[in-house]
């Protein structure tokens, strides 16, 4: 697996007061991520406050979602502390410190079932994003 470690730099001024996890959920939705779930893990986890889990329909879709998340986070001043799985496109892990993103090819997501691991935590309601079983929709009026 590919590994990329980047020294964390202080975040530049963010345009939004929204936590990075919520913004990541919106960015994943922009790339048509499936089964998008954002978990508030702050009370259960010492290394992050949010975990985003979403899926793509193919390895290329997974890579496109992951690259877009990394690009958008970088624009907001969040550099990836680690990236795993980008070359394979089956399961990409993006670690931004305060938020972790898992982007899966759907059958791989079903196999590892990380959603069950975080099921005891609070699933965050993401304004403007509906997390359905088959797709994610953006709502303009939210």
C-alpha beads as a LAMMPS data file, in Angstrom:
LAMMPS data file: protein, C-alpha beads

142 atoms
141 bonds

1 atom types
1 bond types

-500.0 500.0 xlo xhi
-500.0 500.0 ylo yhi
-500.0 500.0 zlo zhi

Masses

1 110.0

Atoms # bond

1 1 1 0.000 0.000 0.000
2 1 1 1.108 3.526 -0.722
3 1 1 1.987 5.570 2.306
4 1 1 2.445 9.299 2.366
5 1 1 3.316 11.115 5.539
6 1 1 3.253 14.877 5.598
7 1 1 4.357 16.955 8.525
8 1 1 1.301 18.666 9.947
9 1 1 1.385 22.395 9.530
10 1 1 -0.809 24.849 11.363
11 1 1 -4.119 25.294 9.600
12 1 1 -4.445 28.472 7.609
13 1 1 -7.522 30.538 8.315
14 1 1 -10.518 28.470 7.318
15 1 1 -13.332 30.167 5.438
16 1 1 -15.944 28.101 7.270
17 1 1 -16.564 27.518 10.950
18 1 1 -17.924 24.046 10.105
19 1 1 -15.789 21.161 11.339
20 1 1 -13.592 19.658 8.623
21 1 1 -15.520 16.362 8.860
22 1 1 -18.759 18.046 7.769
23 1 1 -17.018 19.844 4.928
24 1 1 -15.459 16.547 3.832
25 1 1 -18.926 14.984 3.724
26 1 1 -20.122 17.771 1.424
27 1 1 -17.083 17.347 -0.837
28 1 1 -17.620 13.569 -1.031
29 1 1 -21.255 14.223 -1.964
30 1 1 -20.098 16.547 -4.756
31 1 1 -18.242 13.571 -6.239
32 1 1 -21.361 11.389 -5.972
33 1 1 -20.139 9.248 -3.066
34 1 1 -22.532 6.480 -2.052
35 1 1 -23.743 5.507 1.436
36 1 1 -22.114 8.522 3.019
37 1 1 -21.878 8.345 6.810
38 1 1 -20.186 10.775 9.184
39 1 1 -19.603 9.617 12.749
40 1 1 -18.827 11.850 15.729
41 1 1 -16.158 9.796 17.455
42 1 1 -14.662 12.475 19.745
43 1 1 -15.867 10.806 22.962
44 1 1 -14.699 7.354 21.852
45 1 1 -11.464 8.059 20.047
46 1 1 -8.275 9.876 21.059
47 1 1 -7.002 10.600 17.542
48 1 1 -9.963 12.160 15.697
49 1 1 -13.318 13.831 16.210
50 1 1 -15.005 12.630 12.988
51 1 1 -14.831 9.548 10.810
52 1 1 -16.272 9.760 7.311
53 1 1 -17.127 6.527 5.528
54 1 1 -18.358 6.525 1.948
55 1 1 -18.249 4.391 -1.174
56 1 1 -17.562 4.628 -4.861
57 1 1 -18.884 2.529 -7.727
58 1 1 -15.452 1.564 -9.105
59 1 1 -11.783 1.851 -8.243
60 1 1 -11.565 4.998 -10.398
61 1 1 -14.541 6.533 -8.613
62 1 1 -12.956 5.757 -5.232
63 1 1 -9.682 7.400 -6.288
64 1 1 -11.536 10.441 -7.684
65 1 1 -13.412 10.939 -4.395
66 1 1 -10.243 10.502 -2.323
67 1 1 -8.165 12.856 -4.485
68 1 1 -10.918 15.489 -4.353
69 1 1 -11.086 15.233 -0.554
70 1 1 -7.327 15.600 -0.289
71 1 1 -7.302 18.573 -2.683
72 1 1 -10.160 20.391 -0.933
73 1 1 -8.708 19.776 2.526
74 1 1 -5.354 21.110 1.378
75 1 1 -7.072 24.283 0.114
76 1 1 -8.522 24.703 3.622
77 1 1 -5.123 24.231 5.254
78 1 1 -5.490 20.593 6.292
79 1 1 -2.582 18.522 5.049
80 1 1 -2.876 14.748 4.948
81 1 1 -0.904 13.121 7.727
82 1 1 -1.262 9.827 5.896
83 1 1 -2.807 8.354 2.773
84 1 1 -3.145 4.613 2.170
85 1 1 -4.595 2.630 -0.736
86 1 1 -4.690 5.317 -3.406
87 1 1 -3.024 3.180 -6.074
88 1 1 -5.368 0.208 -5.632
89 1 1 -8.597 2.185 -5.312
90 1 1 -10.348 -0.458 -3.233
91 1 1 -10.092 1.278 0.156
92 1 1 -8.453 4.661 0.554
93 1 1 -7.721 5.953 4.028
94 1 1 -7.098 9.689 4.419
95 1 1 -5.912 10.930 7.805
96 1 1 -6.258 14.671 8.395
97 1 1 -5.714 14.527 12.140
98 1 1 -9.062 15.813 13.374
99 1 1 -10.960 13.864 10.711
100 1 1 -10.397 10.494 9.068
101 1 1 -11.961 9.489 5.739
102 1 1 -12.447 5.943 4.489
103 1 1 -13.418 5.779 0.821
104 1 1 -14.355 2.255 -0.218
105 1 1 -15.254 0.343 -3.319
106 1 1 -18.706 -0.830 -2.168
107 1 1 -18.027 -4.632 -2.011
108 1 1 -14.869 -3.976 0.026
109 1 1 -16.836 -1.758 2.396
110 1 1 -19.370 -4.529 2.925
111 1 1 -16.578 -6.991 3.710
112 1 1 -14.796 -4.846 6.335
113 1 1 -18.001 -3.321 7.762
114 1 1 -16.397 -0.337 9.523
115 1 1 -19.868 1.162 9.940
116 1 1 -20.606 -1.522 12.501
117 1 1 -17.417 -0.624 14.375
118 1 1 -18.655 2.968 14.797
119 1 1 -22.365 2.149 15.213
120 1 1 -22.239 2.979 18.952
121 1 1 -21.273 6.581 18.147
122 1 1 -23.477 9.419 16.955
123 1 1 -24.059 9.667 13.234
124 1 1 -23.816 13.327 12.295
125 1 1 -26.670 14.855 10.347
126 1 1 -25.097 16.717 7.471
127 1 1 -27.065 19.785 6.378
128 1 1 -27.750 19.637 2.650
129 1 1 -26.749 15.982 2.266
130 1 1 -29.045 12.973 2.375
131 1 1 -27.263 9.685 3.077
132 1 1 -29.327 7.065 1.311
133 1 1 -28.598 3.422 0.788
134 1 1 -27.851 3.936 -2.871
135 1 1 -26.797 7.536 -3.415
136 1 1 -26.172 10.886 -1.864
137 1 1 -28.097 13.942 -2.978
138 1 1 -27.242 17.590 -2.532
139 1 1 -30.142 19.884 -1.650
140 1 1 -29.754 23.454 -2.859
141 1 1 -32.286 24.981 -0.430
142 1 1 -30.709 23.660 2.808

Bonds

1 1 1 2
2 1 2 3
3 1 3 4
4 1 4 5
5 1 5 6
6 1 6 7
7 1 7 8
8 1 8 9
9 1 9 10
10 1 10 11
11 1 11 12
12 1 12 13
13 1 13 14
14 1 14 15
15 1 15 16
16 1 16 17
17 1 17 18
18 1 18 19
19 1 19 20
20 1 20 21
21 1 21 22
22 1 22 23
23 1 23 24
24 1 24 25
25 1 25 26
26 1 26 27
27 1 27 28
28 1 28 29
29 1 29 30
30 1 30 31
31 1 31 32
32 1 32 33
33 1 33 34
34 1 34 35
35 1 35 36
36 1 36 37
37 1 37 38
38 1 38 39
39 1 39 40
40 1 40 41
41 1 41 42
42 1 42 43
43 1 43 44
44 1 44 45
45 1 45 46
46 1 46 47
47 1 47 48
48 1 48 49
49 1 49 50
50 1 50 51
51 1 51 52
52 1 52 53
53 1 53 54
54 1 54 55
55 1 55 56
56 1 56 57
57 1 57 58
58 1 58 59
59 1 59 60
60 1 60 61
61 1 61 62
62 1 62 63
63 1 63 64
64 1 64 65
65 1 65 66
66 1 66 67
67 1 67 68
68 1 68 69
69 1 69 70
70 1 70 71
71 1 71 72
72 1 72 73
73 1 73 74
74 1 74 75
75 1 75 76
76 1 76 77
77 1 77 78
78 1 78 79
79 1 79 80
80 1 80 81
81 1 81 82
82 1 82 83
83 1 83 84
84 1 84 85
85 1 85 86
86 1 86 87
87 1 87 88
88 1 88 89
89 1 89 90
90 1 90 91
91 1 91 92
92 1 92 93
93 1 93 94
94 1 94 95
95 1 95 96
96 1 96 97
97 1 97 98
98 1 98 99
99 1 99 100
100 1 100 101
101 1 101 102
102 1 102 103
103 1 103 104
104 1 104 105
105 1 105 106
106 1 106 107
107 1 107 108
108 1 108 109
109 1 109 110
110 1 110 111
111 1 111 112
112 1 112 113
113 1 113 114
114 1 114 115
115 1 115 116
116 1 116 117
117 1 117 118
118 1 118 119
119 1 119 120
120 1 120 121
121 1 121 122
122 1 122 123
123 1 123 124
124 1 124 125
125 1 125 126
126 1 126 127
127 1 127 128
128 1 128 129
129 1 129 130
130 1 130 131
131 1 131 132
132 1 132 133
133 1 133 134
134 1 134 135
135 1 135 136
136 1 136 137
137 1 137 138
138 1 138 139
139 1 139 140
140 1 140 141
141 1 141 142
